[in-house]
Amino acid sequence: MKTTENMNELNEKIIALTDEEMESVAGGRHSYIEGDDGKSYVRTGPGLDYKSIGVLHRGEDAKYLGETSVDDRGVLWYKIRWNGRSAWVSSMYTRKVRY
């Protein structure tokens, strides 16, 4: 069916967009995670069992990658871009903002 083929082609183009192209399409607005209360440890995965690789201090921000996870304690974690790699921070000491 032609409509399905067109949708598949469009989906492939959207997936292939770079961050800069997505920023242009979205009007320059992205969601970020901002340190809100003291310091939040940046981890390799969504939970305290994962290695700490840095700290997101109050007022600092990191790009939100649109994914969340809940750990075994029921705490929500945000997936972020941190120093050029994917990482996770707890929602307990951060907040989501848009610029």
C-alpha positions, 0 to 999 in steps of 0.5 A, spaced: 500 500 500 502 506 497 500 510 504 504 505 508 510 505 504 510 513 504 510 512 512 515 507 512 520 512 508 518 518 513 520 514 519 526 512 516 528 520 515 526 522 522 530 516 525 536 519 521 536 526 523 542 529 527 541 533 533 542 539 530 537 537 525 532 535 530 533 542 534 531 546 527 525 542 526 523 542 533 524 550 533 530 550 537 527 547 544 529 541 547 528 538 554 534 538 559 535 535 566 537 540 571 540 539 578 535 542 583 537 540 590 545 539 592 548 534 587 546 528 583 550 523 582 550 521 574 551 514 573 552 508 568 545 506 569 538 507 572 539 505 579 544 506 585 547 499 583 550 502 577 557 506 577 557 513 579 561 517 573 560 524 575 556 529 579 550 534 576 550 540 581 545 545 582 544 549 576 547 545 571 544 541 566 544 536 561 540 534 555 534 529 556 534 523 552 527 522 552 527 515 556 526 514 564 526 508 568 524 506 575 529 502 580 527 497 585 526 503 590 520 506 586 525 512 584 524 515 577 531 516 573 532 520 567 537 518 561 541 524 559 547 526 555 553 527 559 560 529 557 558 526 550 555 519 552 549 516 555 548 516 562 542 517 568 540 521 574 535 520 579 529 525 579 530 526 587 535 531 586 533 534 579 528 537 575 526 537 567 526 543 564 525 546 557 529 551 553 
